[in-house]
Amino acid sequence: MFRITLNDTQKTELEQISRQAVGRVSERAHFVLLAAQGYSPRVIGRLMGYDVQTIRFWLTAYQKNQATGLGDAPRMGRPRKNPYLTAVVQAQASQPPPNSGYVQACWTVALLVLHLAQRFRVMASPASVRRALHRAGFSWKRPRLAPARRKDPQADVKRERIALALADPQAIILAEDECDLHLMAVLRAMWQRRNQQVRIPTPGQNAKQGLFGALNVRSGEWFYQISRHKRSVDFMAFLTQILIAYPSGQIYLLVDNATIHTSKIVRAWLAQHPRLNLLYLPTYSGHQLNPVEKVWWALKAEISANRCFKTLQDLEEAIQRFFSNFSTARALALTNSEVVREALKTLPKSGNFFCSTT
């Protein structure tokens, strides 16, 4: 483990080398600066596109000889062509093209080749740029969409209410959520023969099935209801089944801020059933904090991935088969979330389970 501490003078010197030195020397200065920030040689190697032995060698050289230890020793032979290509490519690819005045949203090898030639007078072939990208730790893959980050002004209050409920060992605490399953297949990656692409048949007309689900975060008990619709009245019907399953004691239900959870008719119904209390999760955090989301992911992966159903009856039967083997142990293994982590430390096991169809 390298522990490198830099004073202000050393840090300034290394930062100047990283900006002005040519090729590998600039990268070696980055090695030391990253190590001083607490990064391990293995992590630095992944970031900079070097093996861990190389990182350790130059960190040791710096510890022995300071900045002079980062230079190249005299050597014979032809110098490497474009010795600083990796560093330049890494610096440019780390910023989106619009920062350099381009209209393109992301880099391609062809655009990088053009950019290096026009901006830095660095003439490199597409193959050289591609190798430099790999050495710098880049790979060609699809990005993913991220939900908008918005602040819920009531987030702290909601978290406090949830914490108070979790602190009560006698309280019955469940997380609830809804989802839709379609006759249309959910396309997922799968093993296929080379040069052949599996074709998944589609239904003549797509249709969907609503599903309500609730998980006891302490015991792993799972409840679900198949429903043609996901309206407030359907939600109240599901809550009625939960009250029947737990005939005594205070019940707390973690839910998101969907309209069917906050409507006037639901609030009026809750006022008549004081044993059941809804605890609203912070807005825009349901996918991260609601453990039932993980159940839906597993359900869709097992019954809907690359499989098309002909009728809603076929889909319902597949849902029931999945949950007939859905144990409390698997439910808890899937759904260990931030909100319920403390509650999951002591887990009494029981087998309460119900399914209803409306």
C-alpha positions as CSV (number, residue, x, y, z in Angstrom):
1,M,0.0,0.0,0.0
2,F,1.6,3.3,-1.1
3,R,1.1,6.2,1.3
4,I,2.2,9.4,-0.5
5,T,1.9,12.8,1.2
6,L,2.6,15.9,-0.8
7,N,3.3,19.4,0.5
8,D,2.1,22.4,-1.5
9,T,5.4,22.7,-3.4
10,Q,5.5,19.1,-4.4
11,K,1.8,19.2,-5.5
12,T,2.4,22.3,-7.6
13,E,5.5,20.8,-9.2
14,L,3.6,17.6,-10.1
15,E,0.6,19.5,-11.5
16,Q,3.0,21.6,-13.7
17,I,4.6,18.4,-15.0
18,S,1.2,16.8,-15.7
19,R,0.3,19.8,-17.9
20,Q,3.6,20.5,-19.6
21,A,5.6,17.3,-19.8
22,V,5.4,15.1,-22.9
23,G,4.1,11.6,-23.0
24,R,4.7,9.1,-20.2
25,V,6.2,11.6,-17.8
26,S,2.9,13.6,-17.7
27,E,1.0,10.3,-16.9
28,R,3.5,9.4,-14.2
29,A,2.9,12.7,-12.5
30,H,-0.8,11.8,-12.6
31,F,0.0,8.5,-10.9
32,V,1.5,10.3,-8.0
33,L,-1.2,12.9,-7.7
34,L,-3.9,10.2,-7.7
35,A,-1.9,8.2,-5.1
36,A,-1.7,11.3,-2.9
37,Q,-5.5,11.5,-3.1
38,G,-5.8,7.9,-1.6
39,Y,-6.2,5.9,-4.8
40,S,-4.6,2.4,-4.7
41,P,-2.1,1.4,-7.5
42,R,-4.8,-1.1,-8.8
43,V,-7.4,1.6,-9.1
44,I,-4.9,4.1,-10.7
45,G,-4.0,1.4,-13.2
46,R,-7.6,0.9,-14.2
47,L,-8.1,4.7,-14.6
48,M,-5.0,5.3,-16.6
49,G,-4.8,2.1,-18.6
50,Y,-1.7,0.6,-17.0
51,D,-0.9,-2.6,-15.2
52,V,-0.5,-2.4,-11.4
53,Q,3.2,-3.3,-11.5
54,T,3.9,-0.3,-13.7
55,I,2.0,2.0,-11.3
56,R,4.0,0.6,-8.3
57,F,7.3,1.0,-10.1
58,W,6.8,4.7,-10.8
59,L,5.3,5.5,-7.3
60,T,8.4,3.9,-5.8
61,A,10.6,5.9,-8.2
62,Y,9.0,9.1,-7.0
63,Q,9.4,8.1,-3.3
64,K,13.1,7.6,-3.9
65,N,14.0,10.5,-6.2
66,Q,11.0,12.8,-6.2
67,A,10.1,14.4,-9.6
68,T,13.4,13.5,-11.2
69,G,12.5,9.8,-10.7
70,L,9.6,10.2,-13.1
71,G,11.8,10.8,-16.2
72,D,12.9,8.2,-18.7
73,A,16.4,6.8,-18.5
74,P,18.5,7.2,-21.7
75,R,17.9,4.3,-24.1
76,M,18.9,3.1,-27.5
77,G,16.5,2.4,-30.4
78,R,13.8,4.2,-32.3
79,P,11.4,6.2,-30.0
80,R,7.8,5.1,-29.9
81,K,5.5,6.9,-32.4
82,N,3.1,9.3,-30.6
83,P,4.4,8.4,-27.1
84,Y,1.8,10.8,-25.5
85,L,-1.2,9.6,-27.6
86,T,-2.9,7.8,-24.7
87,A,-2.7,10.8,-22.4
88,V,-4.1,13.1,-25.1
89,V,-6.9,10.7,-26.1
90,Q,-7.8,10.2,-22.4
91,A,-8.0,13.9,-21.8
92,Q,-10.2,14.6,-24.8
93,A,-12.5,11.6,-24.5
94,S,-13.1,12.5,-20.8
95,Q,-15.0,15.6,-22.0
96,P,-18.1,15.5,-24.3
97,P,-17.5,16.8,-27.9
98,P,-19.7,19.9,-27.4
99,N,-17.0,21.2,-25.0
100,S,-14.7,21.4,-28.0
101,G,-17.2,23.1,-30.2
102,Y,-18.7,20.0,-32.0
103,V,-22.4,19.3,-32.5
104,Q,-22.0,15.6,-31.9
105,A,-23.1,14.4,-28.4
106,C,-20.5,11.6,-28.1
107,W,-17.1,10.7,-29.5
108,T,-16.4,8.2,-32.2
109,V,-13.0,7.0,-33.3
110,A,-13.4,8.9,-36.6
111,L,-14.3,12.1,-34.8
112,L,-11.3,11.7,-32.4
113,V,-8.9,11.2,-35.3
114,L,-10.2,14.4,-36.9
115,H,-10.1,16.3,-33.6
116,L,-6.5,15.2,-32.8
117,A,-5.3,16.2,-36.3
118,Q,-7.0,19.6,-36.3
119,R,-6.5,20.7,-32.7
120,F,-3.2,19.1,-31.7
121,R,-1.6,18.3,-35.1
122,V,-1.4,14.7,-33.9
123,M,-1.6,12.4,-36.9
124,A,-2.9,9.0,-35.7
125,S,-4.7,6.2,-37.5
126,P,-8.1,5.0,-36.3
127,A,-6.5,1.7,-35.1
128,S,-4.0,3.7,-33.0
129,V,-6.7,5.9,-31.5
130,R,-8.8,2.8,-30.7
131,R,-5.9,1.1,-28.9
132,A,-5.3,4.4,-27.0
133,L,-8.9,4.4,-25.9
134,H,-8.6,0.9,-24.6
135,R,-5.4,1.7,-22.8
136,A,-7.1,4.7,-21.2
137,G,-9.9,2.5,-19.8
138,F,-12.6,3.3,-22.4
139,S,-14.9,0.8,-24.0
140,W,-17.7,1.0,-26.6
141,K,-21.1,0.4,-24.8
142,R,-24.5,1.9,-24.5
143,P,-25.3,4.5,-21.8
144,R,-28.4,4.3,-19.7
145,L,-31.1,6.8,-18.9
146,A,-31.1,8.4,-15.5
147,P,-34.2,9.8,-13.8
148,A,-34.2,13.6,-13.2
149,R,-32.8,14.4,-9.8
150,R,-35.3,16.5,-7.9
151,K,-35.4,17.4,-4.3
152,D,-38.5,16.4,-2.2
153,P,-38.9,19.2,0.4
154,Q,-40.7,16.7,2.7
155,A,-38.0,14.0,2.3
156,D,-36.5,14.5,5.8
157,V,-40.0,14.4,7.4
158,K,-40.9,11.2,5.4
159,R,-37.7,9.5,6.4
160,E,-38.2,10.4,10.1
161,R,-41.7,8.9,10.0
162,I,-40.4,5.7,8.4
163,A,-37.6,5.5,11.0
164,L,-40.1,5.9,13.9
165,A,-42.2,3.1,12.5
166,L,-39.2,0.8,12.1
167,A,-38.1,1.6,15.6
168,D,-41.4,0.0,16.9
169,P,-40.7,-3.7,17.3
170,Q,-44.4,-4.5,17.5
171,A,-45.4,-2.6,14.3
172,I,-46.2,-4.6,11.2
173,I,-44.3,-2.9,8.3
174,L,-44.9,-3.7,4.7
175,A,-43.6,-2.2,1.4
176,E,-46.2,-1.9,-1.4
177,D,-46.0,-1.2,-5.1
178,E,-47.7,-1.9,-8.4
179,C,-46.6,-3.0,-11.9
180,D,-47.9,-3.9,-15.3
181,L,-47.1,-7.1,-17.2
182,H,-47.8,-7.3,-20.9
183,L,-48.5,-10.1,-23.4
184,M,-45.6,-8.6,-25.4
185,A,-42.2,-10.1,-24.5
186,V,-39.5,-8.1,-22.6
187,L,-36.4,-8.4,-24.8
188,R,-33.3,-9.4,-22.9
189,A,-29.8,-10.6,-23.9
190,M,-29.6,-14.3,-24.4
191,W,-27.2,-16.9,-25.9
192,Q,-27.7,-17.2,-29.7
193,R,-25.9,-18.9,-32.5
194,R,-23.5,-16.6,-34.4
195,N,-24.9,-15.0,-37.5
196,Q,-28.4,-15.9,-36.3
197,Q,-30.9,-13.8,-34.4
198,V,-33.7,-15.4,-32.5
199,R,-37.1,-14.0,-33.4
200,I,-39.7,-13.7,-30.6
201,P,-43.3,-13.9,-31.9
202,T,-45.6,-11.0,-30.9
203,P,-49.3,-11.3,-29.9
204,G,-51.9,-10.2,-32.4
205,Q,-52.9,-7.5,-30.0
206,N,-51.0,-6.5,-26.9
207,A,-52.7,-6.3,-23.5
208,K,-51.5,-5.8,-20.0
209,Q,-52.2,-7.2,-16.5
210,G,-52.0,-5.1,-13.4
211,L,-50.4,-6.4,-10.3
212,F,-50.3,-5.2,-6.6
213,G,-47.6,-6.5,-4.3
214,A,-46.7,-6.0,-0.6
215,L,-43.7,-7.4,1.3
216,N,-43.4,-7.7,5.1
217,V,-39.9,-6.3,5.5
218,R,-39.3,-8.1,8.7
219,S,-40.6,-11.6,8.0
220,G,-40.4,-11.8,4.2
221,E,-44.2,-12.5,3.9
222,W,-45.3,-11.7,0.4
223,F,-48.8,-10.7,-0.7
224,Y,-50.0,-10.0,-4.2
225,Q,-53.2,-9.3,-6.2
226,I,-53.8,-9.6,-9.9
227,S,-56.1,-6.9,-11.1
228,R,-57.3,-5.7,-14.5
229,H,-56.9,-2.1,-13.4
230,K,-54.8,-0.1,-11.0
231,R,-57.3,2.4,-9.6
232,S,-57.9,3.7,-6.1
233,V,-60.7,1.2,-5.6
234,D,-58.4,-1.7,-6.6
235,F,-55.8,-0.4,-4.2
236,M,-58.3,-0.3,-1.4
237,A,-59.4,-3.9,-2.2
238,F,-55.8,-4.9,-1.8
239,L,-55.5,-3.0,1.5
240,T,-58.6,-4.9,2.7
241,Q,-56.8,-8.2,2.1
242,I,-53.8,-7.0,4.1
243,L,-56.1,-6.1,7.0
244,I,-57.6,-9.6,6.9
245,A,-54.1,-11.1,6.9
246,Y,-53.2,-9.1,10.0
247,P,-56.3,-8.9,12.1
248,S,-54.6,-7.0,15.0
249,G,-51.8,-4.5,15.5
250,Q,-50.7,-1.4,13.8
251,I,-49.8,-1.8,10.1
252,Y,-47.5,0.6,8.3
253,L,-47.3,0.5,4.5
254,L,-44.4,2.0,2.6
255,V,-45.7,3.4,-0.7
256,D,-44.6,5.9,-3.3
257,N,-46.5,9.1,-4.2
258,A,-48.6,7.7,-7.0
259,T,-52.1,9.2,-7.3
260,I,-53.9,6.0,-6.3
261,H,-52.1,6.2,-2.9
262,T,-52.9,9.9,-2.3
263,S,-56.4,10.3,-3.7
264,K,-59.3,11.6,-1.6
265,I,-61.2,8.4,-1.7
266,V,-58.2,6.5,-0.3
267,R,-57.6,9.1,2.4
268,A,-61.3,8.8,3.4
269,W,-61.0,5.0,3.4
270,L,-57.9,5.1,5.6
271,A,-59.7,7.4,8.1
272,Q,-62.2,4.5,8.6
273,H,-59.4,2.0,9.1
274,P,-57.0,3.6,11.7
275,R,-54.9,0.4,12.1
276,L,-53.4,0.9,8.6
277,N,-51.1,3.8,8.1
278,L,-49.4,4.8,4.8
279,L,-45.8,6.0,5.0
280,Y,-44.9,7.9,1.8
281,L,-41.3,7.4,0.4
282,P,-39.5,10.6,-0.6
283,T,-40.6,11.7,-4.1
284,Y,-38.5,10.3,-7.0
285,S,-36.9,7.7,-4.8
286,G,-39.3,4.8,-5.2
287,H,-37.1,2.8,-7.6
288,Q,-34.1,3.1,-5.3
289,L,-35.8,2.6,-1.9
290,N,-38.9,0.4,-2.4
291,P,-37.9,-3.2,-2.0
292,V,-40.9,-4.4,-4.0
293,E,-39.3,-3.1,-7.2
294,K,-36.7,-5.9,-6.9
295,V,-39.5,-8.4,-6.9
296,W,-40.9,-7.0,-10.1
297,W,-37.5,-7.2,-11.7
298,A,-37.1,-10.8,-10.8
299,L,-40.7,-11.6,-12.0
300,K,-40.3,-10.0,-15.4
301,A,-36.8,-11.6,-15.9
302,E,-38.2,-15.1,-15.2
303,I,-41.6,-15.1,-16.9
304,S,-41.5,-12.2,-19.5
305,A,-37.9,-12.2,-20.8
306,N,-38.0,-13.2,-24.5
307,R,-41.4,-14.9,-24.0
308,C,-44.7,-13.8,-25.5
309,F,-48.1,-14.8,-24.0
310,K,-51.1,-15.5,-26.2
311,T,-53.8,-14.6,-23.6
312,L,-54.1,-12.8,-20.3
313,Q,-55.0,-16.2,-18.8
314,D,-51.7,-17.6,-19.8
315,L,-49.9,-14.6,-18.2
316,E,-51.9,-14.9,-15.0
317,E,-51.0,-18.6,-14.7
318,A,-47.3,-17.8,-15.2
319,I,-47.5,-15.1,-12.5
320,Q,-49.1,-17.6,-10.1
321,R,-46.4,-20.3,-10.9
322,F,-43.7,-17.8,-10.1
323,F,-45.1,-16.8,-6.8
324,S,-46.0,-20.4,-5.8
325,N,-42.2,-20.9,-5.3
326,F,-41.4,-17.5,-4.0
327,S,-40.0,-18.2,-0.5
328,T,-39.6,-15.7,2.3
329,A,-35.8,-16.3,2.1
330,R,-35.7,-15.3,-1.5
331,A,-37.9,-12.3,-0.9
332,L,-35.6,-10.9,1.7
333,A,-32.5,-11.7,-0.3
334,L,-33.9,-9.7,-3.3
335,T,-35.2,-6.8,-1.3
336,N,-32.6,-5.7,1.1
337,S,-32.9,-1.9,0.6
338,E,-31.6,1.2,2.4
339,V,-35.0,1.9,4.0
340,V,-35.5,-1.5,5.5
341,R,-31.8,-2.6,6.2
342,E,-32.0,-2.0,9.9
343,A,-35.4,-3.8,10.1
344,L,-33.9,-6.9,8.4
345,K,-31.3,-7.6,11.1
346,T,-33.8,-9.7,13.1
347,L,-36.1,-11.7,10.9
348,P,-38.8,-14.0,12.3
349,K,-39.8,-16.5,9.7
350,S,-43.4,-17.2,8.9
351,G,-45.4,-18.5,6.0
352,N,-48.4,-16.1,5.6
353,F,-49.3,-15.8,2.0
354,F,-52.3,-14.9,-0.1
355,C,-53.2,-14.3,-3.7
356,S,-56.3,-12.7,-5.1
357,T,-57.6,-11.9,-8.5
358,T,-60.0,-9.1,-9.3
